[in-house]
């Protein structure tokens, strides 16, 4: 989301991918698709206060349909209920207020705002492929721009050094 760019660019690369319709999608590259985040050391986050909103929300994640999902990959999440039996999520909606996080409010509107913003940058040959992870190609914007969010993208590229992509 555009709201995350000003914080995220400091630690993570912001790259682009393209959906089946050819529209650009901004991606925050948290890892190389095989390893943990480069900021996890001794099972602890070394940038805890500056972590992205998606990390703050984990093990919950939003969707374009304004539903909330719980990750079964989280080692501390064994069910959608807490030990005391209080429901965390029911039918894609957060029921426990301690998990109610700003990221989930109007997520589809935020997603569309971000999507629409980057539609302005579609031109042939302006996005250049930079790397591939798990059969997904990621791109950089290869044209000068004074746009605030493109500036965050450009400044975030220094963080590519933290993402070690295994050779195929």
C-alpha positions as CSV (number, residue, x, y, z in Angstrom):
1,X,0.0,0.0,0.0
2,X,1.1,3.5,-0.7
3,X,0.9,4.3,3.0
4,X,3.7,1.8,3.7
5,X,6.2,3.1,1.2
6,X,7.6,5.8,3.4
7,X,8.5,3.3,6.1
8,X,9.3,0.2,4.1
9,X,11.8,1.6,1.6
10,X,14.4,2.0,4.4
11,X,14.8,-1.8,4.9
12,X,13.2,-3.6,1.9
13,X,13.3,-3.3,-1.9
14,X,10.0,-2.2,-3.5
15,X,9.8,-3.8,-6.9
16,X,7.0,-4.3,-9.4
17,X,5.4,-7.4,-10.9
18,X,2.6,-7.6,-13.5
19,X,-0.7,-9.4,-13.2
20,X,-2.4,-11.4,-16.0
21,X,-3.9,-8.2,-17.4
22,X,-0.5,-6.5,-17.6
23,X,-1.1,-4.0,-14.8
24,X,1.9,-3.1,-12.5
25,X,1.7,-4.3,-8.9
26,X,4.0,-2.9,-6.2
27,X,5.7,-5.6,-4.1
28,X,7.7,-5.3,-0.9
29,X,10.3,-8.0,-1.2
30,X,10.6,-9.4,2.3
31,X,12.8,-12.4,1.4
32,X,14.1,-14.4,-1.5
33,X,11.3,-16.9,-1.5
34,X,13.4,-19.6,0.2
35,X,14.8,-18.1,3.3
36,X,13.5,-16.1,6.2
37,X,13.5,-12.3,6.2
38,X,17.1,-11.1,6.3
39,X,16.3,-9.1,9.5
40,X,15.4,-12.3,11.5
41,X,18.4,-13.1,13.7
42,X,18.2,-15.7,16.5
43,X,14.5,-16.0,15.8
44,X,13.9,-12.3,16.6
45,X,13.2,-9.3,14.4
46,X,16.1,-6.9,14.4
47,X,14.0,-4.1,12.9
48,X,10.9,-4.7,15.1
49,X,9.9,-1.0,15.5
50,X,10.4,-0.4,11.7
51,X,8.8,-3.6,10.4
52,X,6.3,-3.4,7.6
53,X,2.6,-3.4,8.3
54,X,2.2,-7.0,6.9
55,X,4.7,-8.2,9.6
56,X,2.9,-6.3,12.3
57,X,-0.4,-8.0,11.3
58,X,1.1,-11.5,11.1
59,X,-0.3,-14.2,11.4
60,X,-3.3,-12.4,9.9
61,X,-3.4,-11.1,6.4
62,X,-5.8,-9.0,4.5
63,X,-7.4,-9.6,1.1
64,X,-8.7,-7.5,-1.7
65,X,-12.2,-8.7,-0.7
66,X,-11.8,-7.1,2.7
67,X,-11.7,-10.5,4.4
68,X,-9.0,-11.5,6.9
69,X,-7.1,-14.8,6.7
70,X,-5.0,-16.5,9.3
71,X,-1.7,-18.1,8.4
72,X,-1.4,-21.7,9.2
73,X,2.3,-21.4,8.7
74,X,2.8,-19.4,12.0
75,X,4.3,-21.8,14.5
76,X,2.2,-20.2,17.3
77,X,-1.1,-20.5,15.4
78,X,-2.8,-23.9,15.8
79,X,-6.4,-22.8,15.3
80,X,-8.5,-19.8,14.8
81,X,-9.3,-19.8,18.5
82,X,-7.2,-18.6,21.4
83,X,-6.5,-21.0,24.3
84,X,-9.3,-19.4,26.3
85,X,-11.7,-20.3,23.4
86,X,-12.2,-16.7,22.3
87,X,-12.6,-16.6,18.5
88,X,-10.0,-14.6,16.5
89,X,-11.5,-14.8,13.1
90,X,-15.0,-16.0,12.0
91,X,-16.0,-16.0,8.3
92,X,-13.1,-13.8,7.4
93,X,-13.9,-11.1,9.9
94,X,-11.8,-10.3,13.0
95,X,-13.7,-11.0,16.2
96,X,-11.0,-10.3,18.7
97,X,-10.2,-6.6,19.1
98,X,-6.6,-7.2,20.1
99,X,-6.1,-8.3,16.5
100,X,-7.9,-5.3,15.0
101,X,-5.1,-3.6,13.1
102,X,-5.4,-0.5,10.8
103,X,-4.1,-2.5,7.8
104,X,-7.4,-4.4,7.7
105,X,-9.6,-1.3,7.6
106,X,-10.8,-0.6,4.0
107,X,-8.0,-2.8,2.6
108,X,-9.6,-3.1,-0.8
109,X,-9.8,0.8,-1.1
110,X,-6.1,1.1,-0.2
111,X,-5.2,-1.7,-2.7
112,X,-7.2,0.0,-5.5
113,X,-5.6,3.4,-4.7
114,X,-2.1,1.9,-5.0
115,X,-3.1,0.0,-8.2
116,X,-4.6,3.2,-9.8
117,X,-1.5,5.2,-8.8
118,X,0.9,3.0,-10.7
119,X,-1.4,2.7,-13.8
120,X,0.0,6.2,-14.6
121,X,3.4,4.7,-15.2
122,X,2.6,2.1,-17.8
123,X,4.7,2.7,-20.9
124,X,6.4,0.2,-23.2
125,X,9.9,-0.6,-22.0
126,X,9.8,1.5,-18.9
127,X,9.8,-1.4,-16.5
128,X,13.0,-3.5,-16.7
129,X,13.3,-7.1,-15.2
130,X,15.8,-7.2,-12.4
131,X,15.3,-10.7,-10.8
132,X,13.2,-13.8,-10.7
133,X,12.1,-15.6,-7.6
134,X,10.0,-18.8,-7.8
135,X,9.0,-18.2,-11.4
136,X,7.9,-14.6,-10.6
137,X,9.7,-11.8,-12.4
138,X,10.3,-8.5,-10.6
139,X,10.9,-5.2,-12.3
140,X,12.3,-1.8,-11.6
141,X,11.0,1.4,-13.1
142,X,13.6,2.6,-15.5
143,X,12.8,6.2,-16.1
144,X,13.3,9.4,-14.1
145,X,10.3,10.5,-12.0
146,X,9.6,13.1,-9.5
147,X,6.7,11.0,-8.1
148,X,7.0,10.6,-4.3
149,X,6.3,6.9,-4.4
150,X,8.7,6.2,-7.3
151,X,11.3,8.0,-5.3
152,X,10.7,5.5,-2.5
153,X,11.0,2.7,-5.1
154,X,14.3,4.1,-6.4
155,X,15.7,4.6,-2.8
156,X,14.6,1.1,-1.8
157,X,16.8,-0.6,-4.4
158,X,19.8,-0.3,-2.2
159,X,18.1,-3.1,-0.1
160,X,18.4,-5.6,-2.9
161,X,21.8,-6.5,-1.4
162,X,19.9,-8.0,1.6
163,X,18.0,-10.4,-0.6
164,X,20.3,-13.3,-1.7
165,X,18.5,-14.9,-4.6
166,X,19.6,-18.5,-5.2
167,X,20.8,-19.3,-8.7
168,X,18.5,-21.6,-10.6
